[in-house]
Amino acid sequence: MLILLPPSEGKAAAGTGRRLDLTRLHLPELTPAREEVLAALVALSAGPDEAAARAALGLSEGQRDELRRNARLREAATAPAERLYTGVLYEALDLASLPDAARRAARRSVLISSGLWGAVRLADRIPPYRCPVGARLPGVGALSAYWRRELAPAMVAAAGSGPVLDLRSGAYAATWTPHGALAERTVTVRVLHERDVAGVPTRSVVSHFNKATKGRLVRDLLTADARPRTATALVGALRDLKYTVEEHPTRPGRPRELDVVVTEL
């Protein structure tokens, strides 16, 4: 099973180990693309037009330090991606507290999307950075379109023959869309909060708890040692874990779409 996660805007303040070495990251076929994006980001962040750099990266005036950090990415200390990302999803997933077997399974199964790296494994050592997938970099252009051109072969290879649990947010999901038989092995999840409003059950999407629920969902699959071989078995595993799962009708050649309904946040 391949589990696709979004990155988080929240990251550790600093790395603790060796400098970045792109050749040591998983998915080595992405090395040339990573180098091109990295060079463009460093040049933009270190350039003379701070206002343009902040605009390109969606930064406020109070976030100038993010530019300085980006400018030093090649020299900065790194940390494993599993310790670098600190947002809501990763807090709920709490990789550090997983049993050893579950942590090993996570390192085999999880890929994290990234506007800078394309995708990384949990053990990949990378420095803290700021590069949203919605950015447009000089010489590279819009990162979402750039990675759509570059990611497909690596992602197809990473998926292998098993199911794919795609928990990426919309912007990152746009960087790679599975097609054909692989799409039919892919399961996407939307989290809905159900509550009683004047006696009427009402459902809504809530961003913060959507991320937390997805983190808990992955944690539960890993600790249960779930090893589904098909998309149907993956849906069954979620139900076995007592998640309320509702499936949308699926068209041939399209991913299976699930709603996970929660009543407590």
C-alpha positions in Angstrom: 0.0 0.0 0.0 1.2 3.5 -0.8 0.0 6.3 1.4 0.2 9.8 0.0 0.2 12.7 2.4 0.4 16.5 2.0 3.3 18.4 3.6 2.7 20.9 6.4 3.4 24.6 6.5 4.6 24.0 10.1 8.1 22.6 10.2 10.9 22.1 12.7 12.9 25.3 13.2 16.2 23.8 12.2 17.8 20.5 11.1 20.2 18.6 13.2 22.4 16.7 10.8 24.4 16.8 7.6 23.8 19.1 4.7 21.4 18.4 2.0 22.4 15.7 -0.6 19.8 15.3 -3.3 21.4 12.1 -4.5 20.5 10.4 -1.2 16.8 11.1 -1.4 14.4 8.4 -2.4 12.8 8.5 -5.9 16.3 9.3 -7.5 14.7 9.8 -10.9 13.4 13.1 -9.5 16.9 14.4 -8.7 17.3 16.6 -11.9 13.9 18.2 -11.3 14.6 18.7 -7.6 17.9 20.4 -8.5 16.1 22.7 -10.9 13.5 23.8 -8.4 16.0 24.1 -5.6 18.3 26.4 -7.7 15.3 28.6 -8.7 14.1 28.9 -5.1 17.5 29.7 -3.7 18.1 32.3 -6.4 14.7 33.9 -5.9 15.1 34.0 -2.1 18.6 35.4 -2.2 17.9 37.9 -4.9 17.7 41.7 -4.6 13.9 42.0 -5.1 12.6 40.9 -1.7 9.0 42.1 -2.4 8.8 39.9 -5.6 10.2 36.9 -3.7 7.7 37.3 -0.9 4.9 37.7 -3.4 6.0 34.5 -5.3 6.0 32.5 -2.1 3.0 34.0 -0.5 5.0 35.5 2.4 4.2 38.6 4.5 6.6 41.3 5.4 6.9 39.7 8.8 8.1 36.4 7.2 11.4 37.8 5.7 13.3 35.1 7.7 11.7 32.5 5.5 13.6 34.0 2.5 16.8 34.0 4.4 16.3 30.4 5.3 15.5 29.4 1.7 18.7 31.2 0.5 20.8 28.9 2.7 19.1 25.6 1.9 22.2 24.1 0.3 24.2 24.7 3.5 21.5 24.1 6.1 21.4 21.2 8.5 18.8 18.5 7.6 16.4 16.3 9.5 14.3 13.3 8.4 11.0 14.3 6.9 9.2 12.4 9.6 10.6 14.9 12.2 10.6 18.0 9.9 6.8 18.3 9.3 5.0 19.4 12.4 1.5 20.4 11.3 -1.9 19.1 12.5 -1.9 15.9 10.5 1.6 15.0 11.7 0.8 15.8 15.3 -2.2 13.3 15.1 -0.1 10.7 13.3 2.7 11.1 16.0 5.2 9.0 14.1 7.7 9.2 17.0 5.5 7.2 19.3 4.6 4.5 16.9 5.7 0.9 17.7 8.8 -0.1 15.8 7.0 -2.3 13.3 4.5 0.4 12.6 7.2 3.0 12.1 9.0 0.7 9.7 5.8 0.2 7.8 5.3 4.0 7.6 8.8 4.5 6.2 8.0 1.9 3.5 4.5 3.1 2.7 4.3 6.9 3.1 5.2 9.5 0.5 4.9 13.2 1.3 4.1 15.6 -1.5 6.2 18.8 -1.7 6.4 21.9 -3.8 10.2 21.8 -3.6 11.1 18.1 -3.6 8.2 16.6 -5.6 7.7 13.8 -3.1 9.9 12.4 -0.2 9.9 9.4 2.0 9.8 9.8 5.8 13.5 8.9 6.2 14.7 11.4 3.6 16.8 14.1 5.2 15.8 17.6 4.1 16.3 21.1 5.6 13.4 23.3 6.7 12.1 25.3 3.8 9.2 27.5 2.5 8.0 26.6 -1.0 4.2 26.1 -1.4 3.1 24.2 -4.4 1.1 27.3 -5.5 4.3 29.2 -6.0 5.6 30.4 -9.3 9.5 30.4 -9.6 11.6 32.2 -12.2 12.7 29.8 -14.9 10.5 27.0 -13.6 7.0 28.6 -13.6 4.0 27.3 -11.6 5.1 24.5 -9.4 1.9 22.6 -9.8 2.3 22.4 -13.5 6.0 21.7 -13.3 5.5 18.7 -11.1 2.6 17.4 -13.2 5.2 17.0 -16.0 7.8 15.4 -13.8 6.2 13.2 -11.2 4.2 10.6 -13.0 6.9 7.9 -13.7 8.2 8.0 -10.1 4.7 7.9 -8.6 3.6 5.0 -10.8 6.7 3.1 -9.8 6.2 3.8 -6.1 2.6 2.7 -6.3 3.6 -0.8 -7.5 0.7 -3.2 -7.8 -1.0 -2.4 -4.5 -3.7 0.1 -3.4 -3.0 3.8 -3.0 -4.5 5.8 -0.1 -4.4 9.4 -1.4 -4.8 11.9 1.5 -3.3 14.9 -0.2 -5.0 18.2 -0.2 -6.3 19.5 -3.5 -3.3 21.6 -4.5 -0.9 18.7 -4.1 -3.3 16.2 -5.6 -3.1 18.3 -8.7 0.6 17.5 -9.2 -0.1 13.9 -10.0 -3.4 12.2 -11.0 -3.4 8.4 -11.3 -5.0 7.0 -14.5 -6.5 3.8 -15.7 -6.1 0.7 -13.6 -3.9 2.6 -11.1 -6.7 5.1 -10.6 -9.1 2.2 -9.8 -6.7 1.1 -7.1 -6.6 4.5 -5.6 -8.8 5.6 -2.7 -9.4 9.3 -1.8 -10.8 10.4 1.5 -13.0 13.4 2.5 -13.6 13.9 6.2 -17.1 15.2 7.2 -18.2 16.3 10.6 -21.8 15.3 11.4 -23.6 17.2 14.2 -27.2 17.8 15.2 -28.5 21.3 14.3 -32.0 21.9 15.6 -32.7 18.1 15.4 -31.4 17.8 11.9 -28.2 15.8 11.2 -25.9 18.3 9.4 -22.5 17.5 7.8 -19.7 19.9 7.0 -16.0 19.8 6.0 -13.7 21.3 8.6 -10.1 21.9 7.5 -8.3 21.6 10.8 -10.0 18.4 12.0 -10.0 17.0 8.5 -6.2 16.9 8.8 -6.2 15.5 12.3 -8.6 12.7 11.3 -6.4 11.8 8.4 -3.4 11.6 10.7 -5.3 9.4 13.1 -6.6 7.2 10.3 -3.1 6.5 9.0 -1.8 5.9 12.5 -4.6 3.3 13.0 -3.9 1.5 9.8 -0.2 1.3 10.7 -0.6 0.1 14.3 -3.2 -2.4 13.1 -0.6 -3.8 10.7 -3.2 -3.5 7.9 -1.8 -4.8 4.6 -4.6 -4.5 2.1 -3.8 -5.8 -1.4 -6.7 -4.1 -3.1 -8.7 -0.9 -2.9 -11.7 -3.0 -1.7 -9.6 -4.5 1.1 -8.4 -1.0 2.0 -12.0 0.2 2.4 -12.7 -2.9 4.4 -9.7 -2.2 6.7 -11.0 1.3 7.5 -14.4 -0.2 8.4 -12.7 -2.8 10.6 -11.1 0.0 12.4 -14.6 1.3 13.2 -14.5 4.3 10.9 -17.8 5.3 9.5 -17.2 5.1 5.7 -19.5 6.0 2.9 -18.5 5.4 -0.7 -19.5 7.5 -3.7 -20.4 5.8 -7.0 -17.2 5.3 -9.0 -16.7 5.6 -12.7 -14.4 3.3 -14.5 -10.8 4.6 -14.6 -11.4 6.9 -11.6 -10.3 6.8 -8.0 -12.7 5.5 -5.3 -14.0 8.4 -3.3 -14.8 7.9 0.4 -16.4 10.1 3.0 -15.2 9.4 6.5 -17.9 10.7 8.9 -16.9 11.8 12.4 -19.2 13.0 15.2 -16.5 14.1 17.6 -13.6 16.5 16.9 
